[in-house]
């Protein structure tokens, strides 16, 4: 039994004895209940060490309540009378736990003796207090980071990396067997867009011409390297190609009206609908042909030129066809301002200027001359051609055509190698890497087998899971036989459960994927995986810049290499430049790296998981305030004090001398370390540990100012205080380590 458990049971017995003395009621059978209800302070700065809520005594003491006294008043009375009894008669000379009690409302607040608080120090210095908790018989897999190859790793990715890595460390400390894993997105349309841009715009060739060449691996590497600016990391260059490729395929940048197949039409007639007085029957023309359209909009008249979706065009993924509208066949539809995105009005039909040509494609009408090559005569045809090229390239990758496969493999490995360098620099650990390319075929087999077994259904040609009204229909195989992200996540989960014997599976993925994971977990239940009930999606908010959300597509991101450079330069100038020529370059560089990591990781972790973060490098890297560098400095300051004042190993000490209020508060907070770590793990909230460590540092600073260590009244007191400083530094060091931050011995 731990010392903490012994103390709590002793306090429970103290309450039981006091109840017996004051009320003559034996509640000894409630010992475990009373012990369980003892509460640590809700705020670290509270003076008491633990409290008992007397509401728990209401039922057994009800017979003792005077009729005229209200229940809540009686509870307050119990707290007052028991506190008085404990202070007056029960804190004997043999007491080694409680210095005093105070009642506050319905609570009895207990204040520990300095000697008890100080007894934590040797446990810390011996290592037992901070040691990993006893092994739990549960396998936990924490999947985090999950970057896409061919996309730039940016500052936003660091929130996921910091959060996932910290959870791995927290869960391991709590005694779980933890697998830290990554799931690399190494297939998909984003890669096709990147490589399409490289071939068609950088190398100015086509897929067919590229495949026709007799190329070896080294030749393709040379082709890539000759195009890459040598001062840009591989993955960032590939990310730039992806961004440019996305832009060249972004119809919305080419035209104000990115609606393929839609045209302008003139209204020739407006008639009442025969059975629905909210609708009108319109005759419209494209200049050569005439069509009937049923319209429920308003604010239009005969001869107006309006946007028209003709038969054969598409609304989203659906083909526009003739529709029976209560007895009238509607041949397409005309668009409201909301549908054309010229306003939010869903009822008002958009009307073009009277001189607008009839029958012109909307894409050409809204052409953005600044963004479109003047040699492109028809942007719709050009975009269709480009989209077909990307689809062909994606198909060539799936069919493992020789040259494109080599191009993919080389650039894929470049991305993965760069990711691993980032993880190495930032001290993020992975025990295993999964790759999306490994689970594609397997995932389809799982779905088809489950469909044959009757666990899945078919709807509109697609196979999926009917998850009810709230979660809807989860498509797993499209009517064309294509798997989706959810499909692959089923295969990935199966591997986790069967190959790694995972009991609990945690997915650290941003909040935008919440519905996706709810559907995946429910589908896993339908497929018969019991572990699905212990799957957890740890959602978190975005990292945004002061001017809004970052996007690889738009290119408005802070590259990791830029972040690394800016952080390193700032930390060097603010902390390390004064040591140039005094410390070795190796120590300066490594200390700079550690402080930089503390700034970014602590900045990311000291946040509510559910909220977006506005990234602020200047604030996060500050020497003062609630920052990683401040905590690093507090540790280095403590180590410097130990060195300068001189801790003597076998000197006489007396922990009962640590009676100053600042010392007792510091010790009281230190004692909560294990409870905070366990709570941070179980609630998936490293922020709880951040709050604890920052409070600890503030309390250490107050103690440092309030009492003298070097000039303590006696040598015994000095050596005792030095051990408190040493204990503080060890707790801070271990706490930061659980956030993925390594301390520097001097700064």
ABEGO torsion letter per residue (X at the ends): XBAAAAAAAAAAAAAAAAAAAAAGBBAAAAAAAAAAABBBBABAABABABBBBAAAAAAAAAAABBAABBAAAAAAAAAAAAAAAAAAAABBAABAABABBBBBEABBBBBBBAAAAAAAAAAAAAGAAABBBBBBBBBBBBBBGGBBBGBBBBAAAAAAAAAAAAAAAAAAAAGBBBBBBBBBBABEAAAAAAAAAAAAAAAGBBAAAAAABBBBAAAAAAAAAAABBAABBAAAAAAAAAAAAAAAABAAAABABBBBGBBBBBBABBBBBAABAABBBBBBBAGABBBBBBBABBGBBBGBBBBBBBBGBBBEABBBBBBBBGGBBBBEBBBBAAAAGABABAABBBBBBAABBBGBBAAAAABBAAABBAABABAAAAAAAAAAAAAAAAAAAAAGBAAAAAAAAAAAAAAAAAAAAAAAAAGBBBABBBBAAAAAAAAAAAAAAAAAAGABBBBGGBBBBBAEAAAEBBBABBAAGBBBAAAAAAAAAAAAAAAAGBABBBBBBBAAAAAAAAAAAAAAAAAGBAAAAABBBBBBBBBBBAAEBBBAAAGBBBBAAAAAAAAAAAAAAAAAAAABGABBAAAAAAAAAAAAAAAAAAAAABBBAABBBBBBAAAAABABEBBAAAAAAAAAAAAAAAAAAGBBAABBBBAAABABAAAAAAAAAAAAAAAAAAAAAAAGBAAAAAAAAAAAAAAAAAAAAABBAAABABAAAAAAAAAAAAAAAAAAAAAAAAAGBBBBABX
